[in-house]
Amino acid sequence: MNAIVIEDQILFRELIVNVLKNDFGLNVLGEYEDGESGLEACIDQRPDLVILDIKIKKLGGLTVFNRLKDRAPDLKVVLVSAHFTPEIVKNTVERGVNGLVTKDSSVESLKDAIGQILKGAVYYSPEAYKLLRQPVTNREYNDSLKMLTPRETDVLQMVGEGYSSKEIAQAFGLSVRTIDAHRSNIMRKLKLRGATDMTRLAVKLKLVSQD
């Protein structure tokens, strides 16, 4: 089984790679510190498992996750983060995330998570599981995202991360014109007036990780 690790913290990345290789005998196809190169590698090499940090440069981890699930719904993806929010947990579980692991987890917990996922189960760290059981009480979050398509939500998230229409178009393999149409639809539906309003809303709705 092949794996790719996308993590910008060197020590944590090395820990994950060692666990994958030494404890589970996986072939690690590559290690990447940013979302753009990591996503390209996943598309080109088609791994069976991806360990992905939420907070990474160039295409945030949540954007990479959504892109991967769009292309390969059955791909096993484990998200790692210093902390999760109810919104992130809800969104990623609905999109089929296989694991949610906090960075303060012990090595044994990390091994347990990977072991369960390789067997076809899902694994949520205690913090993530607790958040999963809590209803999302941010009414604005629920009402706003119900009005958007999954693609529009992805575009809103990437605008919130500071990407231009050209960069978003390249990330999704679409034309700039199509992305601009999505942006126009988002602004019309949510009564926003431009990129600044979109960025503020993405942060407020916690589509953009702040850890």
N, C-alpha and C positions, 0 to 999 in steps of 0.2 A: 504494500500500500504506500502511496506517495503523499507527501505533505508539503505545504508551503507555510512559512511563518512570516507574518507582517507585523513588526514590532520595532519601535524606534529606541527603546531602552536596551542597550547592548547586553547588560548582565541578565536581564529578564529574558531576552531573546535567546541567549546562550543556554539558559536554564531550560527553556522550552525545547530547544533543539536536542539537548542532551537527553531529556526525558523521552522524546519521540524516538530517538535513535537507540539509546541504551536499554530503555525499559520496554519498548514496544516493537523494536526492530523495524521502524518505518524508514523509508527512504526520503530524506528531506531534499526536495528539488532545489530549494533556494531560500535565502533569508533576505528580507527587504525591510527598509526602515521608513518607507513612505508609501502612501496609498496608490499613487499613480504607477510606480514600477511594480508594486505587488500585484495590482489588478492585471496589468499587462502580462505578467508571468503566469497568473492563474488562467487567463484566457488562452495563452499559448501552450501551457504545459498540462492543463487539466488535471490538477491533483485530486485526490480522494478526500483530503482533509485540509482545511485552512484554519490556522490560529491567527486571529486578527485583533489588533488593539484598536479601540474606538478612537483614541486621541492620537492621530498621526498626521504628518504634514502631507500636502498635496493630495487632495481627495481624502476627506475624513473617513474614518473607519466605517461609519454608518452608511455612507454613500457607497463605499466599496462592497459592503455587505449586501445592500440592495441590488447593486449591479450583478453580483455573483449569483444571487438567488433568482434574478430575472433570467439569467443565462442558463443556470443549472440548478433547478429547484431541489434536486436530490443531493447536491454537494453538502458534505458535512462542514459546518462552520462553527467555530468556537470564538466568541467575543470575550475579550479581557478588558478590564478597566479598573481604575482606582476606585471608582464607585459608579453605581447605576442609579437611574431615576425611574419612577413608575412609568413615565412616558416611553423611555427607551426600552425598558423590559417589555411593555405591552406591544410596542411596534415590532420588535425583533422576534418575539415569540409568535406573533401572528404571521410573520413572514417565514417562519420555520427555522429559527436558530436552533442549533443542536446543543449548545452549551453557553452558559454565562458564568464567567469565572472572575472573581475579584483578585487584584494583584497582591493583596495581603494574605491570600490563601497559602496554606502550607504546601510543601512539595508533595506530601502524601495526598493532599486534597486535589492537587493538579493531576497527579497520576490517576486518582480515582475518577476524576472527570473525564480524562482522555480514555481510560479503560471502558467506562460505561458507554461513551459515545461510539467507540469503535465496535461495540457489541450491538449498536443500533438503538440504544436508549438515549435519553436526553439528560443533561446535568445542569442544575442551577445552583449556584453557591447559596448559602443560607441567606445572605443579604438579598440576592436577586429573587429567591423563592418567596421571601417575605413581601417584597415589593409586588410580585406577581399576584399574590393573594389580596393585595389592597386595591380597591377600585381607584381608577384615575379620577380625582376629584376636581381637576382643572377643567371646568365646563367650557372655557374658551378653547382649550385644546381639543376636546371632543367635537364641539360645534364646528370649529374651523376645519379640522382635518376631514370631517364627514363630507364637506363640500368639495374636497379636492380628490382627483384621481390619484392612484399610486405614483404615476409619473410626475404629476404636478407637485406632489409631496416631496419627491426626490429633488426636483428642480428648486423648490423653496429651500430645502435643506442646503443645497450647494450654493445658492445665492447667499444664504446666511453664513456660509463658510468663506465667502469672499470671491467666488469664482465668477468670471464673466460668461456671457452667453456663448462665446466662442469656445471657451474651456469646457463648459458644460456639454456643448454639442460634441466636442471631441471625445469626452468621457463616455457619452451614451451612444456614439456612432450615429448621431442625427445631424441635421442641418441647423445652422444658426437660426434660420427662419422658423424652423419648428420649435426651437427652444424659446425664441421670442414670442411665439404664439402661446406657449405654455405660460410664460411670464405674464402675458397680457390677460390670460384667463384667470390666473391666480389673483392678480390685482383687481380684476373685475368682480370676481366672486367674493373676495374678502375686503373689498373697498380700500385698497392700498394705493398709494400714489407713486411708488417708485422703489428702487433697490434698497434705499435706506429703511423704508417701512417694512419691506420684506425681511430684511436682516433682523430688525428689531423683533418682528413677530417670530421668526425662526428661533431666536434666542429665548424669547418669552415662552414659547411652546416647548423648549428644551429639545428641539430637533438637532441643535448644535451642542455637542458635548462641551462642558465647561471645566472638566477636571484637569 
